Amino acid sequence: MQVVAYTLCLFTLRKNCQERRKTLQVKLFQVIAIFGLIGFTFYQTAFALIGRWLKFDELLSHGLVVIAMTGYLLAKNLNQDPEKQLTPAPIIFLALLSLIWFVFKTLNIDILEQLILIPILAVTLWCLIGTRSICKILPIIALLIFAIPIWGYLAKPLVFLSTQAVTSLIELTNLTAFIEGNRISLPFGVLVIADGCSGIRYLTVALAISYYLYIDSIGSLKKKLFLILASFILGIVSNWVRIYLITLIAYESDMQSGLVKDHELFGWIVFALMFSPILYFGGRLRAKRQSTGTIDLLRNRRALTFMLVSLLVGPTLYAFNSQNYTAPKLSLVSQADLKNIATHDDFIFPKSKMLVGNIENSQVKSLSVINWRASNTEDLVPYWPQKFSKKWIETKTLDWPINNQTNKLSASFYRLSSSNLKLKRCVAISYETGGVKTSSYVIAKLAQIPALLLDKNYFIAHIVYVDTKLSTCKSETTRLVEALQNLNISAQ
């Protein structure tokens, strides 16, 4: 009898295991169908994201893996509320989100139109599975934030932190090196800590893995929060160690080692070694059990119809949107047309409609980038990832600007050092988008939303600069301020 009972027990366990596997497979197909619906409906944004993921660059090389992780967790935890009367709240909310996507897409604000897909997915699931069930899986949907390129905005702060950390490590080891800004001059060459060396890839991968473990593990909240904090620290510190080791290798090999030029794989090895304790202790956490409930996506045909109509509101409006944009009326006094060149005097310009300047017979020179939108596929504020050539490096300074007059100009100030360290360049840049003047490129980018809505279709970036052999830009501040104030350029 004991043998029979044992055999029946094994048979029951095997049958239950097979049923759970079959249920998981069905839910996976359902999740893939929902992802496909969102991707097909908002295909312009989805294709742009897929293109970024397939580049395998330093920012989103893990994007497809995050999508797979999210899909698996959704399938594992998906449930459906008991059938109730159709509630209008999720339908209305979904239509509103679709309209917001239309606004972002029309204004060509890529990061916002990509971010809005996450709440659109959440509300779509809300329509299908109900309020109680969607509340339980919202933390899983939040995992998708690691597949959106919003993390790129952390590159500059991370480069600054990496520079400070590596500088301290070099000082402790007494290496012969001259460090200015993000530039490390060694006896046989120069290393530059550029944006690609920010370590953003290691930080986002570390946070994505730790957050996945947080969601899918059973354990105390304190332990899981400590896991995320430790991952955050290791994700940053591993990049510091990587840069320091590359500097050390470059120093010892007289810049001849292959790792100096190609250290992609080396970086991931350093990260894997430092992150291995997180994987070890995270792997010891007990995983949550799979949900046994099933869902029927076609249960309420009426709700499904309203959901599809709400989803299509934004894409339909965008398909029939044929707004015409007019060029602004420009007033240019004492400004020469530079024929929209891509570079000049070691400045790198974005793709724009016009480039004018006063670069002759003047110690303080000026350049102005002018752009407007001619069609829905163009940006009012052009993409401008790099303003200065690699000949120049930005160095920190505490001596300028120091007066209130400069702050009223809404200008950002830079002190640059040339590669031979003998020449300095003092630069002031001011942005104007549809009448909104600011010192921040990010704010200028966001200002294009009200600018286009109010039909103020123009963007101008003013650059004034002067070269000097002095070690400070303090004495040049007045001249730069006067040059900005005297620029006779306007648009309406």
Disulfide bonds with the S-S distance in Angstrom:
Cys426-Cys473 2.05
